[in-house]
Amino acid sequence: MKRISKKWSVALCGAVMLTSAACSSLKTPATADVAVSKEAVGNAADAGGAQFAPVEMNAARDELAGANKAMAEKHYKVAEDLSSKAQADAKLAQAKANSAKAQNEANALQEDIRVLRVELDRANQ
């Protein structure tokens, strides 16, 4: 009888250890994903995402908020999924903002060139 009890206690300890390891391994990637998403949303905001890509920026912020809520409720898979979506939307917002700013700069250069040509034409007449 003692042998069976000892075997069961060893098996139970092993099961508890595996469950603890599984739970902590689920939490760690989700925590890291949420942190990366927060950084991505911050980078997109700094790049002008709210101005140049408001839809994507709002989606990223909403998804990040959802990921934080899921983390607080210990729904790590949901947090991981939402943080991945937040990262994607934040990167898209940042890319759109960078593209729009580059286009604005190109337009300004084109206008400067046009003005210079007009002035050169006047000087040559």
VOKOL-153833 format. One record per residue: residue number from 0; x negated, y, z negated of N, C-alpha, C, O in turn. Coordinates in Angstrom, 2 decimals, decimal comma. Example, Ala and Ser with C-alpha at 12.3 -4.5 7.8 and 13.67 -1.06 7.14 Angstrom:
2
num_nX_nY_nZ_caX_caY_caZ_cX_cY_cZ_oX_oY_oZ
0_-13,19_-5,69_-7,80_-12,30_-4,50_-7,80_-13,20_-3,30_-7,80_-14,24_-3,32_-8,46
1_-12,85_-2,25_-7,08_-13,67_-1,06_-7,14_-12,90_0,03_-7,87_-13,41_1,14_-8,04
//
This chain:
125
num_nX_nY_nZ_caX_caY_caZ_cX_cY_cZ_oX_oY_oZ
0_-0,81_-1,18_0,00_0,00_0,00_0,00_-0,86_1,26_0,00_-0,54_2,23_0,68
1_-1,97_1,24_-0,76_-2,85_2,39_-0,79_-3,48_2,63_0,58_-3,68_3,78_0,97
2_-3,79_1,57_1,31_-4,39_1,73_2,64_-3,44_2,44_3,59_-3,86_3,33_4,34
3_-2,20_2,08_3,55_-1,22_2,71_4,43_-1,07_4,18_4,05_-1,02_5,04_4,93
4_-1,00_4,47_2,80_-0,87_5,85_2,35_-2,08_6,66_2,76_-1,95_7,80_3,19
5_-3,25_6,08_2,62_-4,48_6,79_2,99_-4,50_7,04_4,49_-4,88_8,12_4,93
6_-4,11_6,04_5,28_-4,07_6,21_6,74_-3,07_7,29_7,13_-3,34_8,12_8,00
7_-1,93_7,29_6,48_-0,92_8,29_6,78_-1,41_9,69_6,40_-1,17_10,65_7,12
8_-2,07_9,79_5,28_-2,56_11,11_4,87_-3,65_11,61_5,81_-3,71_12,81_6,10
9_-4,51_10,71_6,29_-5,53_11,10_7,26_-4,87_11,54_8,56_-5,26_12,54_9,15
10_-3,87_10,78_9,01_-3,15_11,12_10,24_-2,43_12,45_10,10_-2,42_13,27_11,02
11_-1,82_12,66_8,94_-1,11_13,90_8,69_-2,06_15,09_8,68_-1,76_16,13_9,25
12_-3,21_14,94_8,04_-4,22_16,01_8,03_-4,70_16,32_9,45_-4,87_17,48_9,82
13_-4,91_15,27_10,22_-5,33_15,46_11,61_-4,28_16,20_12,42_-4,60_17,09_13,21
14_-3,02_15,82_12,21_-1,93_16,49_12,93_-1,83_17,96_12,54_-1,61_18,82_13,40
15_-1,99_18,24_11,27_-1,94_19,63_10,79_-3,09_20,44_11,39_-2,89_21,58_11,80
16_-4,26_19,85_11,45_-5,41_20,55_12,02_-5,21_20,82_13,50_-5,51_21,92_13,98
17_-4,69_19,85_14,23_-4,43_20,05_15,66_-3,37_21,11_15,90_-3,50_21,93_16,81
18_-2,34_21,10_15,10_-1,27_22,10_15,22_-1,82_23,49_14,92_-1,50_24,45_15,62
19_-2,62_23,60_13,89_-3,22_24,90_13,55_-4,12_25,39_14,67_-4,09_26,57_15,02
20_-4,90_24,51_15,23_-5,79_24,88_16,33_-4,99_25,30_17,55_-5,34_26,27_18,22
21_-3,92_24,60_17,83_-3,09_24,93_18,99_-2,43_26,29_18,80_-2,38_27,09_19,74
22_-1,93_26,56_17,62_-1,28_27,84_17,36_-2,27_28,99_17,46_-1,97_30,03_18,04
23_-3,45_28,82_16,89_-4,43_29,90_16,94_-4,94_30,09_18,36_-5,26_31,22_18,74
24_-5,04_29,03_19,15_-5,51_29,20_20,52_-4,46_29,89_21,37_-4,80_30,56_22,35
25_-3,18_29,73_21,02_-2,14_30,45_21,74_-2,15_31,93_21,39_-1,92_32,77_22,25
26_-2,41_32,24_20,14_-2,40_33,63_19,69_-3,59_34,41_20,25_-3,42_35,55_20,68
27_-4,75_33,83_20,24_-5,96_34,53_20,65_-5,89_35,04_22,09_-6,15_36,23_22,31
28_-5,56_34,21_23,09_-5,49_34,75_24,44_-4,41_35,81_24,58_-4,61_36,79_25,30
29_-3,29_35,64_23,91_-2,23_36,65_23,99_-2,71_37,97_23,40_-2,43_39,03_23,96
30_-3,41_37,91_22,29_-3,93_39,12_21,67_-4,91_39,82_22,60_-4,87_41,04_22,75
31_-5,78_39,05_23,21_-6,75_39,61_24,15_-6,04_40,19_25,38_-6,40_41,27_25,85
32_-5,04_39,47_25,89_-4,30_39,97_27,05_-3,60_41,28_26,75_-3,60_42,19_27,59
33_-3,00_41,39_25,59_-2,32_42,62_25,22_-3,32_43,77_25,10_-3,03_44,90_25,51
34_-4,48_43,49_24,54_-5,51_44,53_24,42_-6,00_44,99_25,80_-6,19_46,18_26,02
35_-6,19_44,05_26,71_-6,61_44,39_28,07_-5,52_45,20_28,77_-5,81_46,15_29,48
36_-4,27_44,82_28,56_-3,15_45,55_29,15_-3,08_46,98_28,63_-2,83_47,91_29,39
37_-3,31_47,13_27,34_-3,30_48,48_26,74_-4,36_49,34_27,39_-4,12_50,51_27,70
38_-5,53_48,78_27,60_-6,63_49,51_28,25_-6,26_49,85_29,69_-6,54_50,96_30,16
39_-5,65_48,90_30,40_-5,27_49,14_31,79_-4,22_50,23_31,90_-4,29_51,07_32,80
40_-3,26_50,24_30,99_-2,23_51,29_30,99_-2,88_52,64_30,68_-2,53_53,65_31,29
41_-3,80_52,67_29,74_-4,52_53,91_29,44_-5,31_54,42_30,62_-5,31_55,62_30,90
42_-5,99_53,52_31,31_-6,77_53,91_32,49_-5,87_54,47_33,59_-6,20_55,45_34,25
43_-4,72_53,82_33,77_-3,77_54,29_34,80_-3,23_55,67_34,44_-3,08_56,53_35,30
44_-2,94_55,87_33,16_-2,45_57,18_32,72_-3,53_58,25_32,94_-3,23_59,34_33,40
45_-4,77_57,92_32,59_-5,87_58,86_32,79_-6,10_59,19_34,26_-6,53_60,29_34,60
46_-5,80_58,24_35,13_-5,99_58,45_36,57_-4,85_59,26_37,19_-4,93_59,65_38,35
47_-3,80_59,52_36,41_-2,67_60,28_36,94_-1,51_59,40_37,37_-0,70_59,80_38,20
48_-1,45_58,22_36,83_-0,39_57,29_37,21_1,00_57,83_36,97_1,91_57,57_37,77
49_1,20_58,57_35,89_2,53_59,12_35,59_2,96_60,11_36,65_4,15_60,21_36,97
50_2,02_60,85_37,19_2,34_61,85_38,21_2,51_61,23_39,59_3,45_61,55_40,31
51_1,60_60,34_39,97_1,56_59,82_41,33_2,26_58,47_41,52_2,60_58,11_42,65
52_2,49_57,74_40,43_3,16_56,44_40,52_4,04_56,24_39,28_3,80_55,33_38,49
53_5,05_57,10_39,11_5,84_57,04_37,88_6,61_55,74_37,68_6,78_55,29_36,54
54_7,09_55,14_38,75_7,86_53,89_38,61_6,97_52,78_38,06_7,34_52,08_37,12
55_5,80_52,62_38,65_4,87_51,58_38,22_4,35_51,87_36,81_4,17_50,95_36,01
56_4,12_53,13_36,52_3,61_53,52_35,21_4,64_53,22_34,12_4,30_52,68_33,07
57_5,90_53,56_34,39_6,96_53,28_33,42_7,13_51,77_33,22_7,33_51,31_32,10
58_7,04_51,02_34,31_7,16_49,56_34,20_6,02_49,00_33,35_6,25_48,15_32,49
59_4,81_49,48_33,58_3,66_49,01_32,81_3,82_49,33_31,33_3,54_48,49_30,47
60_4,28_50,52_31,03_4,47_50,91_29,63_5,57_50,07_28,97_5,43_49,63_27,83
61_6,66_49,85_29,70_7,76_49,04_29,15_7,30_47,61_28,89_7,63_47,01_27,87
62_6,55_47,06_29,84_6,06_45,68_29,68_5,06_45,58_28,54_5,06_44,60_27,80
63_4,22_46,58_28,38_3,28_46,59_27,26_4,03_46,66_25,93_3,67_45,97_24,98
64_5,06_47,49_25,88_5,86_47,58_24,66_6,53_46,23_24,36_6,58_45,80_23,21
65_7,02_45,58_25,40_7,62_44,26_25,22_6,61_43,24_24,75_6,92_42,39_23,91
66_5,40_43,31_25,28_4,34_42,39_24,86_3,98_42,61_23,40_3,79_41,65_22,65
67_3,90_43,86_22,99_3,62_44,16_21,58_4,73_43,64_20,67_4,46_43,11_19,59
68_5,97_43,80_21,10_7,10_43,30_20,32_7,05_41,78_20,23_7,27_41,20_19,16
69_6,76_41,13_21,36_6,67_39,66_21,37_5,54_39,19_20,46_5,69_38,17_19,77
70_4,43_39,89_20,43_3,33_39,53_19,53_3,79_39,63_18,08_3,51_38,74_17,27
71_4,50_40,70_17,75_4,97_40,89_16,38_5,93_39,77_15,97_5,98_39,37_14,81
72_6,68_39,28_16,95_7,64_38,21_16,68_7,02_36,82_16,87_7,71_35,80_16,76
73_5,72_36,79_17,14_4,95_35,55_17,33_5,43_34,73_18,52_5,38_33,50_18,50
74_5,89_35,42_19,54_6,24_34,76_20,81_5,07_35,00_21,77_5,12_35,86_22,65
75_4,03_34,22_21,57_2,76_34,48_22,25_2,82_34,25_23,76_2,17_34,98_24,51
76_3,57_33,28_24,21_3,68_33,03_25,65_4,39_34,21_26,33_3,96_34,65_27,40
77_5,45_34,70_25,73_6,16_35,86_26,27_5,22_37,07_26,28_5,19_37,83_27,26
78_4,47_37,25_25,21_3,52_38,37_25,13_2,47_38,27_26,24_2,11_39,26_26,86
79_2,00_37,05_26,46_1,00_36,84_27,50_1,57_37,16_28,89_0,91_37,81_29,70
80_2,78_36,71_29,15_3,43_36,97_30,44_3,68_38,47_30,65_3,38_39,01_31,72
81_4,21_39,13_29,64_4,48_40,56_29,76_3,20_41,37_29,89_3,17_42,36_30,63
82_2,17_40,97_29,19_0,91_41,72_29,29_0,29_41,54_30,67_-0,35_42,46_31,19
83_0,46_40,38_31,28_-0,03_40,18_32,65_0,71_41,08_33,62_0,10_41,67_34,52
84_2,01_41,18_33,45_2,81_42,07_34,31_2,42_43,53_34,09_2,32_44,30_35,04
85_2,19_43,89_32,83_1,78_45,26_32,52_0,45_45,60_33,17_0,27_46,69_33,71
86_-0,48_44,65_33,13_-1,78_44,87_33,78_-1,62_45,09_35,27_-2,22_46,00_35,85
87_-0,80_44,26_35,90_-0,60_44,37_37,35_0,03_45,71_37,71_-0,42_46,38_38,64
88_1,07_46,10_36,97_1,71_47,39_37,26_0,80_48,56_36,97_0,81_49,55_37,70
89_0,00_48,45_35,92_-0,93_49,54_35,59_-2,01_49,67_36,66_-2,37_50,78_37,05
90_-2,51_48,55_37,14_-3,53_48,61_38,20_-2,94_49,18_39,48_-3,60_49,93_40,20
91_-1,69_48,82_39,78_-1,03_49,38_40,96_-0,83_50,88_40,80_-1,07_51,64_41,74
92_-0,39_51,31_39,62_-0,21_52,75_39,36_-1,54_53,49_39,50_-1,59_54,59_40,06
93_-2,61_52,90_38,99_-3,92_53,54_39,08_-4,37_53,62_40,54_-4,90_54,65_40,97
94_-4,16_52,56_41,29_-4,55_52,56_42,70_-3,75_53,59_43,49_-4,31_54,31_44,32
95_-2,45_53,67_43,23_-1,63_54,67_43,92_-2,06_56,09_43,55_-2,10_56,97_44,41
96_-2,37_56,30_42,29_-2,82_57,63_41,86_-4,14_57,99_42,52_-4,30_59,11_43,02
97_-5,08_57,07_42,54_-6,36_57,33_43,18_-6,19_57,59_44,67_-6,84_58,48_45,23
98_-5,32_56,84_45,30_-5,05_57,02_46,73_-4,42_58,38_47,00_-4,82_59,08_47,93
99_-3,45_58,76_46,19_-2,78_60,05_46,37_-3,75_61,21_46,16_-3,73_62,19_46,90
100_-4,61_61,09_45,15_-5,60_62,15_44,91_-6,58_62,24_46,06_-6,96_63,33_46,47
101_-7,01_61,10_46,59_-7,93_61,10_47,73_-7,26_61,72_48,95_-7,88_62,48_49,70
102_-5,98_61,41_49,15_-5,25_61,98_50,28_-5,12_63,50_50,12_-5,27_64,24_51,09
103_-4,85_63,96_48,91_-4,78_65,40_48,65_-6,11_66,09_48,93_-6,15_67,18_49,51
104_-7,19_65,45_48,52_-8,52_66,01_48,78_-8,81_66,04_50,28_-9,38_67,01_50,78
105_-8,44_64,99_50,99_-8,64_64,96_52,44_-7,83_66,05_53,12_-8,32_66,71_54,03
106_-6,59_66,25_52,67_-5,75_67,31_53,24_-6,35_68,69_52,98_-6,33_69,56_53,85
107_-6,90_68,89_51,78_-7,52_70,17_51,45_-8,75_70,41_52,33_-8,98_71,52_52,80
108_-9,54_69,37_52,56_-10,70_69,51_53,44_-10,27_69,82_54,87_-10,88_70,66_55,54
109_-9,24_69,16_55,33_-8,73_69,43_56,68_-8,28_70,89_56,80_-8,51_71,54_57,82
110_-7,63_71,39_55,77_-7,19_72,79_55,79_-8,38_73,74_55,78_-8,38_74,75_56,48
111_-9,41_73,42_55,00_-10,63_74,24_54,99_-11,27_74,26_56,36_-11,70_75,32_56,83
112_-11,32_73,12_57,02_-11,91_73,04_58,37_-11,08_73,87_59,34_-11,64_74,56_60,19
113_-9,75_73,80_59,23_-8,89_74,58_60,12_-9,13_76,07_59,94_-9,22_76,81_60,92
114_-9,24_76,52_58,69_-9,47_77,93_58,41_-10,83_78,36_58,97_-10,94_79,44_59,56
115_-11,85_77,54_58,80_-13,17_77,86_59,34_-13,15_77,97_60,86_-13,79_78,86_61,43
116_-12,42_77,09_61,51_-12,30_77,15_62,98_-11,62_78,43_63,44_-12,03_79,04_64,42
117_-10,59_78,82_62,72_-9,88_80,07_63,07_-10,84_81,24_62,91_-10,88_82,13_63,76
118_-11,60_81,26_61,84_-12,55_82,35_61,61_-13,66_82,35_62,66_-14,09_83,41_63,11
119_-14,13_81,16_63,05_-15,14_81,09_64,11_-14,60_81,58_65,43_-15,29_82,28_66,16
120_-13,36_81,23_65,75_-12,74_81,70_66,99_-12,63_83,22_66,99_-12,88_83,85_68,02
121_-12,27_83,82_65,89_-12,19_85,28_65,79_-13,57_85,92_65,97_-13,72_86,95_66,64
122_-14,57_85,30_65,36_-15,93_85,86_65,43_-16,49_85,77_66,86_-17,29_86,61_67,27
123_-16,08_84,75_67,60_-16,58_84,57_68,97_-15,82_85,39_69,98_-16,22_85,42_71,15
124_-14,75_86,06_69,62_-13,98_86,85_70,60_-14,44_88,25_70,68_-13,89_89,03_71,46
//
